[in-house]
Amino acid sequence: IAELTQAAVFQISEAAHTCTELEDLYRRIHHTIAALLPAKNLFIALYDRVEDVLSFPYYVDECDSPPESLSLGDAGLTQRVIRTGMSVLMKPEMRAKRVANGEKIIGSVCLVSNQVAAAIVRKRAIDHITHMALHDPLTGLPNRALWHDRLRQTIQEAGRSQVQFAVLYLDLNRFKPVNDRHGHAMGDALLTQVAHRLQTCVRLSDTLARLGGDEFTVLLRDIKSRGDVLLVVKQIEQVIAVPFLIDALTMQMVPPLMC
């Protein structure tokens, strides 16, 4: 057992340094633990020392859904591991005692890995920086750089597969007076609501981007006919025509110019 455990820790450490995607790291950890013992149910918890709570970026349970967060004081064995810094392997007598107290436990292995935690924090930071570089900070939509990359990929795909695509350019009418009369905060709130409504008009495979100011663009992939494009145009006109309510102020926008 000791040799297998040592090998598992080594594999987890190796995964923490080689995995480029967090989900891949979580799955590798789960696979490694499952090689030691039946581990259909497994979670990875991140401990926030300031708030004294746990969050669960990876949570697999056949019976329960993952909690959004959990106070460390309610975390049972996990609390013991974090407080002492010592790993715990639940033995039969420990399990029997907890079951007698009404807990439903089949078996449990809990361990602390500062190395894995550091890898998760590092990869999250990289993902955040990458996201910020490719997305509009106000609306969260893809920015001009990501838009051009998606367009380039779509053009290449269309050349290989002979599929059709369409590009819509949207320029909001009468947006400048909103900023001039009510301030940039009101204008930003309006742009955020516009972005949210536009997202309801496109598919997950399409790309809605904000190029800057009141300029948006839509890349429609794999369209079958001109009618598909006109349907999206009509949906956009309809959602923008509905009045916007911002801080008790109602605004009526003219449907955007599209080309």
C-alpha positions as CSV (number, residue, x, y, z in Angstrom):
1,I,0.0,0.0,0.0
2,A,2.8,2.4,0.9
3,E,4.5,1.9,-2.4
4,L,1.3,2.4,-4.3
5,T,0.4,5.5,-2.4
6,Q,3.9,6.9,-3.0
7,A,3.5,6.2,-6.7
8,A,0.1,7.9,-6.8
9,V,1.5,11.0,-5.1
10,F,4.3,11.1,-7.7
11,Q,1.7,10.8,-10.6
12,I,-0.4,13.6,-9.1
13,S,2.7,15.8,-8.8
14,E,3.7,15.0,-12.4
15,A,0.2,15.8,-13.6
16,A,0.3,19.1,-11.7
17,H,3.3,20.2,-13.8
18,T,2.3,18.7,-17.1
19,C,-1.4,19.3,-17.5
20,T,-2.3,22.4,-19.4
21,E,-6.0,22.4,-18.7
22,L,-7.5,22.3,-15.2
23,E,-10.2,19.8,-16.1
24,D,-7.5,17.5,-17.4
25,L,-5.6,17.8,-14.2
26,Y,-8.8,17.0,-12.1
27,R,-9.5,13.9,-14.2
28,R,-5.9,12.7,-13.9
29,I,-6.0,13.1,-10.1
30,H,-9.3,11.2,-10.0
31,H,-7.9,8.4,-12.3
32,T,-4.8,8.1,-10.1
33,I,-6.8,7.8,-6.9
34,A,-9.2,5.3,-8.6
35,A,-6.2,3.1,-9.4
36,L,-5.6,2.7,-5.6
37,L,-9.2,2.0,-4.5
38,P,-12.8,2.2,-5.8
39,A,-13.2,6.0,-6.1
40,K,-16.4,6.7,-8.0
41,N,-17.1,9.6,-5.7
42,L,-14.3,12.1,-5.4
43,F,-14.0,15.9,-4.9
44,I,-11.1,18.4,-5.0
45,A,-11.6,21.2,-2.5
46,L,-9.8,24.5,-2.5
47,Y,-9.4,26.1,0.9
48,D,-9.8,29.9,1.4
49,R,-7.9,30.7,4.6
50,V,-9.4,34.2,4.8
51,E,-13.0,33.2,4.6
52,D,-12.4,29.7,6.1
53,V,-14.5,28.1,3.4
54,L,-14.0,25.4,0.8
55,S,-14.9,25.6,-2.9
56,F,-15.2,22.6,-5.1
57,P,-13.7,23.0,-8.7
58,Y,-14.1,19.2,-9.2
59,Y,-16.9,17.2,-7.6
60,V,-18.1,13.7,-8.6
61,D,-20.8,12.1,-6.4
62,E,-23.3,9.5,-7.5
63,C,-25.9,10.7,-5.0
64,D,-25.3,14.4,-4.2
65,S,-24.8,17.6,-6.1
66,P,-21.7,19.8,-5.4
67,P,-22.2,22.5,-2.8
68,E,-21.3,26.0,-4.0
69,S,-19.1,26.5,-0.9
70,L,-18.8,25.0,2.5
71,S,-17.7,26.3,5.9
72,L,-14.6,24.4,7.0
73,G,-16.3,23.7,10.3
74,D,-18.9,21.6,8.5
75,A,-16.4,19.6,6.4
76,G,-15.8,16.6,8.7
77,L,-12.7,14.6,7.7
78,T,-11.6,17.4,5.3
79,Q,-11.5,19.8,8.2
80,R,-9.3,17.4,10.2
81,V,-6.9,17.1,7.2
82,I,-6.6,20.8,6.6
83,R,-6.3,21.7,10.3
84,T,-3.6,19.1,11.0
85,G,-1.9,19.0,7.6
86,M,-1.9,15.2,7.9
87,S,-3.4,12.9,5.3
88,V,-6.2,10.5,6.6
89,L,-7.0,7.0,5.4
90,M,-10.3,5.9,6.9
91,K,-9.9,2.5,8.6
92,P,-12.8,0.1,9.2
93,E,-13.1,1.0,12.9
94,M,-13.2,4.8,12.1
95,R,-15.9,4.1,9.4
96,A,-18.0,2.0,11.9
97,K,-17.9,4.8,14.5
98,R,-19.0,7.4,12.0
99,V,-21.7,5.2,10.6
100,A,-23.0,4.6,14.1
101,N,-23.3,8.4,14.5
102,G,-25.6,8.5,11.5
103,E,-23.1,9.4,8.8
104,K,-23.3,7.6,5.4
105,I,-19.7,6.7,4.6
106,I,-18.5,3.9,2.4
107,G,-14.8,4.8,2.6
108,S,-12.6,7.9,2.4
109,V,-9.1,9.0,1.6
110,C,-8.3,12.6,2.3
111,L,-5.0,14.3,1.6
112,V,-3.5,17.8,1.4
113,S,-1.3,18.7,-1.6
114,N,0.2,22.1,-1.6
115,Q,1.8,21.3,-4.9
116,V,-1.5,20.6,-6.6
117,A,-3.1,23.6,-5.0
118,A,-0.2,25.8,-6.3
119,A,-0.7,24.3,-9.8
120,I,-4.5,25.0,-9.7
121,V,-3.9,28.6,-8.6
122,R,-1.2,29.1,-11.3
123,K,-3.4,27.7,-14.1
124,R,-6.4,29.7,-12.9
125,A,-4.3,32.9,-13.1
126,I,-3.0,32.0,-16.6
127,D,-6.6,31.3,-17.7
128,H,-7.8,34.6,-16.3
129,I,-5.0,36.6,-18.0
130,T,-5.7,34.8,-21.3
131,H,-9.4,35.5,-20.9
132,M,-8.8,39.2,-20.2
133,A,-6.6,39.5,-23.3
134,L,-9.3,38.1,-25.6
135,H,-12.5,39.4,-24.1
136,D,-14.1,42.8,-23.7
137,P,-13.9,43.7,-20.0
138,L,-17.3,45.4,-19.9
139,T,-19.5,42.8,-21.6
140,G,-17.4,39.7,-21.4
141,L,-17.8,39.2,-25.1
142,P,-14.9,38.3,-27.4
143,N,-12.9,41.3,-28.4
144,R,-11.5,42.4,-31.7
145,A,-8.4,40.1,-31.4
146,L,-10.5,37.0,-30.7
147,W,-13.0,38.0,-33.3
148,H,-10.4,38.1,-36.0
149,D,-9.0,34.7,-34.9
150,R,-12.5,33.1,-35.1
151,L,-13.1,34.7,-38.5
152,R,-9.8,33.4,-39.8
153,Q,-10.6,29.9,-38.6
154,T,-14.1,30.1,-40.1
155,I,-12.7,31.2,-43.5
156,Q,-10.2,28.3,-43.5
157,E,-13.0,25.9,-42.6
158,A,-15.3,27.2,-45.3
159,G,-12.5,26.8,-47.9
160,R,-12.0,23.1,-46.9
161,S,-15.6,22.1,-46.4
162,Q,-17.4,24.5,-48.7
163,V,-19.7,25.5,-45.8
164,Q,-21.3,29.0,-45.8
165,F,-21.0,31.6,-43.1
166,A,-22.2,35.2,-42.7
167,V,-20.9,38.3,-40.9
168,L,-23.2,41.0,-39.4
169,Y,-21.9,44.3,-38.3
170,L,-24.1,46.2,-35.8
171,D,-23.8,49.9,-35.0
172,L,-26.3,51.1,-32.3
173,N,-28.3,54.1,-33.3
174,R,-28.6,57.1,-30.9
175,F,-26.1,55.6,-28.4
176,K,-23.9,58.7,-28.2
177,P,-26.7,60.9,-26.8
178,V,-27.1,58.4,-23.9
179,N,-23.5,59.0,-22.9
180,D,-23.7,62.7,-23.4
181,R,-27.0,63.2,-21.4
182,H,-26.7,60.5,-18.7
183,G,-23.0,59.8,-18.3
184,H,-20.7,56.9,-19.2
185,A,-21.9,54.7,-16.4
186,M,-25.4,54.7,-17.9
187,G,-23.9,54.1,-21.3
188,D,-21.9,51.1,-20.0
189,A,-25.0,49.7,-18.3
190,L,-26.9,50.0,-21.6
191,L,-24.1,48.2,-23.6
192,T,-24.1,45.4,-21.1
193,Q,-27.9,44.9,-21.5
194,V,-27.6,45.1,-25.3
195,A,-24.8,42.4,-25.2
196,H,-27.0,40.2,-23.1
197,R,-30.0,40.5,-25.5
198,L,-27.8,39.9,-28.5
199,Q,-26.5,36.7,-27.0
200,T,-30.1,35.3,-27.0
201,C,-30.2,35.6,-30.8
202,V,-27.1,33.5,-31.7
203,R,-26.1,29.9,-31.3
204,L,-23.3,28.6,-29.2
205,S,-21.4,27.8,-32.4
206,D,-21.6,31.5,-33.5
207,T,-19.5,34.3,-32.3
208,L,-20.8,37.6,-31.0
209,A,-18.1,40.2,-30.3
210,R,-17.8,43.8,-29.2
211,L,-15.3,45.6,-31.4
212,G,-15.4,48.8,-29.3
213,G,-17.8,51.6,-28.4
214,D,-21.2,50.7,-29.6
215,E,-19.9,48.4,-32.4
216,F,-20.8,44.7,-32.3
217,T,-20.3,42.0,-34.8
218,V,-21.8,38.5,-35.3
219,L,-20.2,35.6,-37.1
220,L,-22.8,33.1,-38.1
221,R,-21.2,29.7,-38.9
222,D,-22.5,26.9,-41.1
223,I,-25.6,28.6,-42.4
224,K,-27.8,26.9,-45.0
225,S,-29.4,29.8,-46.8
226,R,-29.9,33.6,-46.8
227,G,-33.1,33.0,-44.9
228,D,-31.1,31.8,-41.9
229,V,-29.3,35.1,-41.8
230,L,-32.5,37.2,-42.2
231,L,-34.0,35.3,-39.3
232,V,-31.2,36.3,-37.0
233,V,-31.4,39.9,-38.2
234,K,-35.1,39.9,-37.4
235,Q,-34.5,38.5,-33.9
236,I,-31.9,41.2,-33.2
237,E,-34.2,44.0,-34.4
238,Q,-37.0,42.6,-32.1
239,V,-34.9,42.3,-29.0
240,I,-33.3,45.8,-29.4
241,A,-36.7,47.4,-30.0
242,V,-37.9,46.4,-26.5
243,P,-37.3,49.3,-24.2
244,F,-34.4,49.2,-21.8
245,L,-34.9,49.9,-18.1
246,I,-31.8,51.2,-16.3
247,D,-31.9,52.8,-12.9
248,A,-35.6,53.5,-13.2
249,L,-34.9,55.3,-16.6
250,T,-36.6,53.8,-19.7
251,M,-34.7,54.0,-22.9
252,Q,-36.0,53.2,-26.4
253,M,-33.3,52.2,-28.8
254,V,-33.7,52.3,-32.6
255,P,-32.8,48.8,-34.0
256,P,-29.2,48.8,-35.0
257,L,-27.8,49.4,-38.4
258,M,-26.6,46.1,-39.9
259,C,-24.6,45.2,-42.9
